């Protein structure tokens, strides 16, 4: 288990995976390399649905290939669009939303997520999130524009009503280089009976993808 905590993305997946079940609906707001998309598709079961967003064709194409190789393509709807378009394209409530901000590894580092669009997507995610639902945000420092985005996100989540949301920030304190940190959000409220039963049965632990 401890090795899973060496990577911010792995911690986010542990947090999100705990509440997913067969039939869950989730959003990957930043497809990137497709790692979170694949994780979500592997976690929601045959009747689940994933909505995946990215503005780069390169990212969408690579993620689609990963999903098809594992025969999970019926579970995922890809959008070549900014995550600012969440509420205009996703017309159902969701159990989880994952953000992995910054730039596409191996891609054009000048194409980055930005404070304005990220905040818009985060606000929309709050609207779509079901009671008991969770949002994970992996944020990166050290690249141009990162300070503005990180500051804006932290300011926004710090003002969320603590009667409605639980918010946690996790840092890697013993790393010298600029390292990512996480913000984890859970919406208060009862989960559905089906969701509670699936979680209790252990379904939320996905197969190795």
N, C-alpha and C positions, 0 to 999 in steps of 0.2 A: 504493500500500500504506500509506504513512504516514498518509493521511487516515483510514484504518480504525482507526488507533490513537488517534484523538481521542475515541472513545466506548468506555466500558468494555464495553458489550454487544457491540460489534464485535470487540473483542479476545477475549472469551469465545467468540464464534462461530468465529473463526479457530482457536483452540486446540481446540475440540471438532470442528470440521469436518475437521481433518486425519486423524481416525481413523474417520470414518464411511464406510460403503460400502453397496452394495445388499444389503439384508437385515439391516442393523443394527437394534438395538432401543435406544431412548433414552427418557428421562423428562424432561419439563419440570415441575419441582417447583413452579413458581410461574408460572402462565400469564400473569397480568397483561394486558398489551396484546396478547399473542399473537405478539409478534415472534420470540421463541425457538421457540415451537411451530411457526410457519411455517418458520423456518430448518431445524429438525430434520426436519420432514416433507418438505422439499425436498431433504434430504441423504441420506435412508436408502433411496431407490429404491422401486420398485413393491412389492417384497417386504419392505420394512422396516415397523417398528411404533413408534408413539409413544404413550406414556401421559402425559396432561397433567392437572395438578391445580390447582385453585384453590377457595377458599371463597366467592367472590363470583360470583353468577349473571351479573352485568354483564360480568365478565371472560370467563367461559366463552362467553357468547352472542356477544360481539364476535370472539373467537378462532375460534369455529366458523364464523362468516360468512367470515372471511378464508380459512380452510382450504377451505371449499366453493367460494368464488370461483375458486380455483386447482385445483379438482378433485382435492384431496389428502385428502378426508375419509375415504377407506377406510384411510388409513394412521394415523389418529389416533383414540385412544379418550380421551374427556374424562371427568373425574370431578369432580363438584361436592363436593369433599372436601378436608380438610387433607392436606398432604404427610406428616403423621404416619401416614397410612394406607397408605404405600407398600407395605410388605411384605404387607399383608393383601389388596391388590388387584393387585399385580404379581407374577406367579408364575413369571417367567422371569428369567434373568440379563440384564444390560444392558451396552451398550457405553459409554453416556454418560448423565450427569445434569447438568441445568442449573438453577441457582438464581439468581433475580434478586430480591433481598430488598427490604424496605421497604414502601411503599404503592403502590396502583394510581394511576398518573398520571391526573388528571382524575376520580378517584373520591373516596371518603370517606377522608381522610388519617388518620382515627382508627383505621381498620382496617389494621393493620400485621402483618408477620411478627414473631414473637417468639422470644426465645432458646430457650425450652423446646421448642417445636414444631420449630424449625429444627434444633436439635441432634438431636432424635429422627429427623427425616427424613434428616439427614446420616449418622447412624449406620446407618440402614437402607440408604441408598444404597451405603455401603461393603460391606454384605453382598451386595447385588445386583450389584455391579460385576465385570465379567469382567477377567481379566488383560489388561493393555494398555489398559484402559478409562480414561476421564477424567471428572472432575467440575469444573465451573466454578461459582464463587460470586461474584456481584456484590453488594457490600455498600455501604450508604449511611450517611452520617453527617449529623447536623444535625437530625434529627427526634426526637421523644420516643420513648424506648425503643431508639434505634439504638445507643447506647453499650453498653448491656447485651448486645445481640445480637452486635455486632461483637466485643466482648471475649470472649464465650463461644465464638464460632466460632474466633477466633484461638487461644484456649487449647486447644481441642479438636484442631485440625489440627497445632499445634506438638508434640503428644505422639504423633502417628502414627509408627509404626515406620519408620525411614528405609530399612530393608531391603525394605520392602513398598510404600512410597509415596514419590513425589517431590512436594514441596509448594512452590509459589512464590507470593509475594505481590507484587502490582504496585500502585504508587501513582502518582497524578499530582502530582508535587511542585511544579510551577510554577503551580498554580491557587490563587487566594486564597479563593474560596468553598468551603464544605464540598463535597468531591467524592467520588464513589464510588471504591472500590478493589476489586481482584480477588484471589481466592485460587483457584489452579489446582492440581488434584491429578491425578496419574497413578499408576495401580496397576501395579506391576512384574509382569513375567511375559510369556511369549510370546503373541503374537496367533495366531489361527487362520490356516491357510494361505490360506483364502479372503479373509480380511480383509487380510492382507499383500499378496496379489495385487491386490486392488481398490485399495488405497492406492497401491501402486507404479504402477498404471495411471492414477492421477489422478482416479479416480471421485469421491473425497471432496470435490472442488470442486463445490458445488451450482450449479445454474443461478440466474440472478438472480431472486429471488423478490419 
